[in-house]
Structures are given as C-alpha cells and as structure tokens.
Amino acid sequence: MDVSPMDVKQVMRDYFVDLGEAAKDPGRKVAWCTSVGPAEILRAMGFAVYFPENHGALLGATRVSTDTIPIANAHGYSPEICSYLTSDIGACLKGVTPLSKAYGLDSVPRPDVLVYCTNQCKDVMHWFSWYARRWNVPLLGIHPPNHLPEVLPEHVADVAAQYRRMIGRLEAITGTLLDLEALRLAVARSREATDLWEAVLNTARARPAPLSFFDGVIVMGPIVVLRGTQAATDYYRALLAELQGKVVARQAAVPGERLRIYWEGMPVWGRLRHLSDLFANNRATVVASTYCNSWIFSDFDAAQPLDSMARAYLKIFINRDDAYKEAYIERLAGEFGIDGVVYHAARTCPNNSNSYYNLPQRLAARGIPGIVVDGDLCDLRCFSDEQSTTLIEAFLETL
C-alpha cells in the first residue's frame, strides 16, 4: 500500500486535531453524523463534524474492538448487531480510543447534536440514541424510503422536507440561521471531491491497476470525513495526478497482475494486511469494490442543494433493491475487466452483505463467478485466516 500514505495521514491528522480543538472551544459546536448523512448542512452551519463509523473502522483496524465489543455485549447489545456500534459503545464504556495514540485526542469529541440517516441501516439510530441518552444531547434523524428499485421525485421531496425540519432544529441549537450560500458552497465542494474520488477509483481500470481495494480503503478517509471542505478536494486532485502518472508508467499495485477481482461488501478491518498479502501473493488485484464506490455522489448540485443531497443519499447502493445491485455489479465487472467476485458475508452487517438472496448465483449465471467469505467488519471472532486463505486461493486457482 504505497499510494500517498503520508499525505492521507497528514490530512486525517489535521482533521482530528481540529476536532479536538473544537471540542475544547466554547465558541464552536460539534455535530456527530453518520457516514452518508447530511454532512453538507452541518458544515454550512459551522459545526465541526465527527463520524463515529470512521471511529468504528479505526477500532477494527487497530483490533481494539477485540476488547471493546464484549463490553457492549455485556451491557445488553447483541453480538449479532453492527460491530461498529458494539466496538464504539464498548470503547466509550471502557474509556479508550485509538485517537489518543494516533492523533493525541484524550477522547472522542463530545457532541452538541447527534444527526443520523437510516439510508444505510437502522443500527445507526440505536447507536446514536445510546449517546443521546448517556449525554442528554439532542438527537435528529432522517428516515428515507429504503431498498428502492428507482429514486422517484416523491422520495426526493420526502427527504428534502425532512432536511428542512432538521435545519430548523439545528438553527435553534446554533442560534443562527442557515446561510444558503454556505450550503451551496459545501455541496459544490462535495461534488468536486466526489468526482475526483470517482476518477481516482477509475484509474484501476488500467492494466496493470495502480490502485487496489486495500489502498482504496486507506485513502478514502477524506471523502468520508471531509466532504464539503476544500481539504478533500485538494487531496484527491493531488492523488489523482499521482495515480495517472502511475498508469502512464505502468506501475502496478500488485506486480505481475494476472487476475482482477471485485470485492463485494465491507472490509475486514482487522485483517487488511493479511488479505492484501494473500491476493498479492497470488498475483490478483482487487481492482473494484462496492464499498469504496459508496462515496461517489454524482447527483450533488449546488443550484439545488437540498433536493440534490436528498437524491444523492437516496441513490446509494446499500439503499437499492436486488435488481439494481445485480445490474450495478455486472456493469462494473465489465468496466474493470473483472475475473471473479469475492462476496464478504459480514456477520454483523447484513445490510451491506449481498450474498444471502441468490445474487452470487444469478451473477455466476451471467458469467461472473464468485465465492462467499464469512467474516465481519470488526468482530474477528467471525473470521478465520485459515478458512479464508484456503477458500480464496482455491477460487483464484480456478480462475
């Protein structure tokens, strides 16, 4: 993984240092937001925005979640529910965070308001509700229509109306009215950053690919936590130029690339290195994924900020029906020259596991072979190195 690692570390460090300063400044307010929630509204209203799902991924990647998930389980949160949730709540109960070692923060920043959107799943509602009760903090939720075959005007109108009601409550918290021009600017910046992020991912269409999924999940940090800022746009413009240079020079993410794989589902955060090495040792590049593409929002439009945000956040892959998902993966398989698909069945994330309802079999019938690997995003009790290695190596050999 050699794609701008120091650059992304610095961008993320600046973000977290600013969060730490905001948490100590009585003149600034902190909002928590779900990863595909209305961050542009919050930024336009002057909030420092924190994303607990990013913290959940960090807990998984550092394997701190191994110690914190059982604590949440002991407090009544099932081991079957989102392990981001259980990792994070357990970390709060234990009083630990990887942010201390990585960025010098004593703790996660206390929120002035909690904002969630259930376009991903309902677990985020239960997750944020726990903090609202614990800290007596306002809780604001957006509840869009789910699992849509297509996004219709009435769906957009519904979510945009929910945004307007939410803005009224946020104005009461900040004591100031939303500046429409500030919102337009945040949406314009998000659109520019997301277009650049899409172009970054599309460099992996080249043969050999200069970028793998395992690089992507590292350099995607800014598109998750810094949408609506100039910092995200600047980072991805520089990264894109670097990757385009690698394409011209035929620099490969996996030297000797012979197979091209699609990763469907969540990362196994605590075993990224193991899996990256496993594919690389078999000269297979994971060139595309549902997960990294989930932060491409091509519908953002500064001229219609609320309606375009509603449309963009409704159209995400996880919020669509199976027919859409099947067509989507088939299209990307063609565009990226995919030889096979690895479906990650994440035990605690059924909403982002698409191997349960015959999808792999339907795509196999269309000439796109696949295998299902059992695991989880953070709970490594659900993942076996030995079984996954045997299964993946056998699959790659058949290809």
C-alpha positions in Angstrom: 0.0 0.0 0.0 2.2 2.9 -1.3 -0.4 5.3 -2.5 0.2 8.7 -0.8 0.2 7.2 2.7 1.9 10.2 4.3 -0.3 12.6 2.6 -3.5 11.0 3.8 -2.1 10.6 7.3 -1.5 14.3 7.4 -4.9 15.2 6.0 -6.6 13.0 8.6 -4.3 14.3 11.4 -5.3 17.9 10.6 -9.0 16.9 10.7 -8.8 15.2 14.0 -6.6 17.9 15.6 -9.2 20.5 14.5 -11.9 18.3 16.1 -10.0 18.2 19.3 -9.7 22.0 19.3 -13.4 22.4 18.5 -14.4 20.2 21.4 -12.5 22.5 23.8 -13.7 25.8 22.3 -17.0 27.1 23.8 -17.5 29.2 20.7 -17.6 26.1 18.4 -20.2 23.3 18.2 -19.6 19.7 17.4 -22.1 17.5 15.4 -21.9 13.8 15.1 -23.1 12.5 11.7 -23.5 9.1 10.1 -21.1 8.4 7.2 -23.7 9.0 4.4 -25.7 11.6 6.4 -26.3 15.3 5.6 -22.7 16.5 6.4 -23.0 19.4 4.0 -25.8 21.0 6.1 -23.8 20.7 9.2 -20.6 22.1 7.7 -22.6 25.0 6.2 -23.9 25.8 9.7 -20.4 25.9 11.2 -20.3 22.6 13.0 -17.2 20.6 13.4 -18.4 17.2 12.1 -17.4 13.9 13.6 -18.2 10.5 12.1 -18.5 7.6 14.6 -18.4 5.0 11.8 -14.9 6.2 11.0 -14.0 5.6 14.7 -15.6 2.1 14.4 -13.3 1.3 11.4 -10.3 2.6 13.3 -11.2 0.4 16.3 -11.4 -2.6 13.9 -8.2 -1.8 12.1 -6.2 -1.4 15.3 -8.0 -4.5 16.8 -9.0 -2.5 19.9 -12.5 -3.8 19.0 -11.5 -7.2 20.3 -11.5 -5.8 23.8 -14.4 -3.4 23.5 -17.1 -5.5 21.7 -17.5 -7.9 24.7 -18.1 -4.9 27.0 -21.0 -3.7 24.8 -22.3 -7.3 24.7 -22.3 -7.4 28.5 -24.3 -4.2 28.6 -27.1 -5.8 26.5 -26.0 -5.1 22.9 -26.2 -8.3 21.0 -23.1 -9.8 19.3 -25.4 -10.1 16.2 -25.7 -6.4 15.6 -23.4 -3.9 13.9 -19.9 -4.3 15.3 -19.1 -0.7 14.6 -21.8 0.0 17.2 -20.6 -2.5 19.7 -17.0 -1.6 19.2 -17.7 2.1 19.7 -20.1 1.8 22.7 -17.7 -0.6 24.3 -14.8 1.8 23.8 -16.9 4.6 25.4 -17.7 2.4 28.4 -14.1 1.4 28.8 -12.8 4.9 28.3 -10.4 4.1 25.4 -9.9 5.3 21.8 -7.2 4.8 19.2 -7.4 8.5 18.5 -5.2 9.1 21.6 -2.2 7.2 20.1 -2.9 8.3 16.5 -3.8 11.9 17.0 -3.3 12.9 20.6 -7.0 13.2 21.4 -7.9 12.4 25.0 -11.3 11.1 23.9 -13.8 11.3 21.1 -15.3 14.9 20.9 -18.4 15.3 22.9 -21.3 16.3 20.6 -23.7 19.2 20.8 -26.1 17.4 18.5 -26.3 13.9 17.0 -27.5 13.5 13.4 -28.2 10.2 11.7 -29.7 8.9 8.5 -31.2 5.4 8.1 -30.4 5.1 4.4 -27.7 2.6 5.5 -29.5 0.7 8.3 -31.5 1.3 11.5 -28.5 0.3 13.7 -27.2 3.9 13.4 -30.4 5.1 15.1 -29.9 2.8 18.0 -26.2 3.7 18.2 -26.8 7.5 18.3 -29.7 7.0 20.7 -27.4 5.5 23.2 -25.2 8.6 23.2 -28.2 10.9 23.3 -29.4 9.2 26.5 -26.0 9.0 28.0 -25.1 12.6 27.5 -28.5 14.2 27.2 -27.8 15.5 23.7 -30.4 16.4 21.0 -30.9 13.6 18.5 -32.1 14.3 15.0 -32.9 11.6 12.5 -33.6 11.4 8.7 -35.7 8.4 7.8 -35.7 8.0 4.0 -37.6 5.3 2.0 -35.4 2.2 1.8 -34.4 -0.6 -0.7 -35.6 1.4 -3.8 -35.8 0.0 -7.3 -35.6 3.6 -8.5 -35.5 7.0 -6.8 -38.7 8.9 -7.6 -39.5 12.6 -7.2 -41.7 11.9 -4.3 -38.9 10.1 -2.5 -36.6 13.2 -3.0 -39.4 15.6 -1.8 -39.9 13.5 1.3 -36.2 13.6 2.3 -35.7 17.3 1.4 -38.7 18.1 3.6 -37.0 16.2 6.5 -33.9 18.2 5.9 -35.8 21.5 6.2 -37.3 20.4 9.5 -33.9 19.3 10.7 -32.4 22.7 9.7 -35.0 24.5 11.9 -33.9 22.4 14.9 -30.2 23.0 14.1 -30.8 26.7 13.9 -32.2 26.6 17.4 -29.0 24.9 18.6 -26.6 27.3 16.9 -28.7 30.4 17.4 -28.1 31.4 13.8 -29.9 30.8 10.5 -28.6 28.6 7.8 -26.7 30.6 5.2 -27.9 29.3 1.8 -24.7 30.4 0.1 -22.6 28.5 2.6 -24.7 25.4 1.9 -24.3 25.8 -1.9 -20.5 26.1 -1.4 -20.4 22.9 0.8 -22.4 21.0 -1.8 -20.2 22.3 -4.6 -17.1 21.2 -2.7 -18.6 17.8 -2.0 -19.5 17.4 -5.7 -15.9 18.3 -6.8 -14.4 15.9 -4.2 -16.7 13.0 -5.1 -16.0 13.5 -8.9 -12.2 13.4 -8.1 -12.7 10.3 -5.9 -14.5 8.5 -8.7 -11.7 9.4 -11.1 -9.2 8.0 -8.5 -11.0 4.7 -8.3 -11.4 4.6 -12.1 -7.6 4.6 -12.6 -7.8 0.9 -11.5 -9.4 0.2 -14.9 -5.9 0.3 -16.3 -3.9 -2.8 -16.8 -2.0 -3.2 -14.5 -4.1 -1.4 -11.9 -2.1 1.3 -10.0 -4.6 1.1 -7.1 -6.2 -1.8 -5.2 -9.1 -2.0 -2.9 -6.7 -2.3 0.0 -5.2 1.0 -1.0 -8.6 2.5 -1.5 -9.9 1.8 2.0 -7.0 3.8 3.4 -7.1 6.8 1.0 -10.9 7.0 1.2 -10.7 8.7 4.7 -11.1 12.3 3.4 -14.1 11.5 1.3 -15.9 10.1 4.4 -14.9 12.7 7.0 -14.1 15.9 4.9 -16.9 16.1 2.4 -17.9 19.7 1.9 -14.4 21.0 2.5 -11.6 22.3 0.3 -9.2 19.9 2.0 -10.9 16.8 0.5 -10.8 18.4 -3.0 -7.1 19.3 -2.7 -6.1 15.9 -1.5 -7.9 13.9 -4.3 -6.7 16.2 -7.0 -3.1 15.5 -6.0 -3.8 11.8 -5.5 -5.4 11.6 -9.0 -2.4 13.2 -10.6 -0.1 10.7 -8.8 -2.1 7.7 -9.9 -2.4 8.9 -13.5 1.4 9.1 -13.5 1.5 5.5 -12.3 -0.8 4.4 -15.1 1.5 6.0 -17.7 4.5 4.4 -16.1 2.6 1.1 -15.8 3.3 0.9 -12.1 1.2 -1.9 -10.6 -0.4 -2.1 -7.2 0.3 -5.9 -7.5 3.4 -6.7 -9.6 2.8 -9.3 -12.2 -1.0 -8.9 -12.0 -2.8 -11.8 -13.7 -6.3 -11.7 -12.1 -8.7 -8.9 -11.5 -11.2 -9.2 -8.6 -14.2 -7.3 -7.3 -14.7 -7.1 -3.5 -18.4 -7.0 -2.6 -19.2 -5.9 0.9 -17.4 -4.4 3.9 -13.7 -4.6 4.6 -12.4 -6.9 7.3 -10.7 -4.0 9.0 -8.6 -6.1 11.4 -7.2 -8.3 8.6 -6.5 -5.9 5.8 -2.8 -6.7 5.7 -3.4 -10.5 5.7 -5.9 -10.2 2.8 -3.8 -7.7 0.8 -0.8 -10.0 1.0 -3.0 -13.1 0.2 -4.2 -11.6 -3.1 -0.8 -10.1 -3.9 0.9 -13.4 -3.4 -1.5 -14.9 -5.9 -0.9 -12.0 -8.3 -4.5 -11.0 -8.1 -5.5 -7.3 -7.8 -8.8 -6.3 -6.2 -9.5 -3.5 -8.6 -13.0 -2.5 -7.7 -15.5 -2.7 -4.8 -18.9 -1.7 -3.8 -17.6 -0.2 -0.5 -15.2 2.4 -2.0 -17.7 3.3 -4.7 -20.3 4.0 -2.0 -18.8 7.5 -1.6 -19.5 8.6 -5.2 -22.3 11.1 -5.2 -22.7 12.3 -8.7 -26.1 14.0 -8.0 -24.8 16.8 -5.8 -25.9 20.1 -7.4 -25.1 23.5 -5.8 -28.0 25.0 -7.6 -30.5 22.7 -5.8 -28.6 21.8 -2.6 -31.3 20.1 -0.6 -33.0 18.2 -3.4 -29.7 17.1 -4.8 -28.4 15.9 -1.4 -31.7 14.0 -0.9 -31.3 12.4 -4.3 -27.6 11.5 -3.8 -28.1 10.0 -0.4 -31.1 8.0 -1.5 -29.4 6.5 -4.5 -26.5 4.8 -2.6 -26.0 1.1 -3.4 -27.0 -0.1 0.1 -30.4 1.6 -0.2 -31.3 -0.1 -3.5 -33.2 -3.3 -4.4 -31.5 -6.5 -5.6 -32.2 -6.0 -9.2 -30.3 -2.7 -9.1 -27.4 -4.3 -7.2 -27.2 -7.1 -9.7 -27.1 -4.7 -12.7 -24.6 -2.5 -10.9 -22.1 -5.2 -10.2 -22.5 -6.6 -13.7 -21.7 -3.2 -15.1 -18.6 -2.7 -13.0 -17.4 -6.2 -13.8 -17.4 -5.3 -17.4 -15.8 -1.9 -17.0 -13.0 -3.1 -14.8 -12.4 -6.4 -16.6 -13.3 -8.5 -13.5 -12.4 -12.2 -13.5 -14.4 -13.0 -10.3 -16.1 -11.6 -7.3 -15.4 -12.2 -3.6 -18.6 -11.6 -1.5 -17.9 -10.8 2.1 -20.7 -12.0 4.3 -20.2 -9.8 7.3 -21.9 -11.4 10.3 -23.0 -8.2 12.0 -23.7 -6.2 8.8 -26.5 -7.9 6.9 -27.5 -4.7 5.2 -24.1 -4.5 3.4 -23.8 -8.2 2.7 -25.3 -9.2 -0.6 -24.7 -12.9 -0.7 -27.8 -14.1 1.2 -30.5 -13.8 -1.5 -29.1 -15.7 -4.6 -27.2 -12.7 -6.0 -23.9 -14.6 -6.4 -25.7 -17.4 -8.3 -27.5 -15.0 -10.6 -24.3 -13.2 -11.5 -22.5 -16.5 -12.0 -25.2 -17.5 -14.5 -24.2 -14.3 -16.3 -20.6 -15.4 -16.5 -19.3 -13.6 -13.3 -18.0 -16.3 -10.9 -17.8 -15.7 -7.2 -17.2 -17.1 -3.7 -18.6 -16.1 -0.3 -16.2 -15.5 2.5 -17.6 -15.4 6.0 -16.3 -12.7 8.3 -17.1 -9.3 9.8 -16.0 -5.7 9.7 -14.7 -5.5 13.3 -15.5 -8.7 15.2 -12.6 -11.1 14.4 -14.3 -13.9 16.2 -16.3 -14.3 13.0 -13.3 -14.5 10.6 -10.9 -17.4 10.1 -7.5 -16.7 8.5 -7.1 -20.4 7.6 -10.6 -20.9 6.0 -10.5 -17.6 4.1 -7.0 -18.4 2.8 -7.9 -21.9 1.6 -11.2 -20.7 0.0 -9.7 -17.6 -1.7 -6.6 -19.4 -3.0 -8.7 -22.3 -4.4 -11.0 -19.7 -6.1 -8.1 -17.8 -7.7 -6.7 -21.1 -8.9 -9.9 -22.0 -10.7 -9.8 -18.6 -12.4 
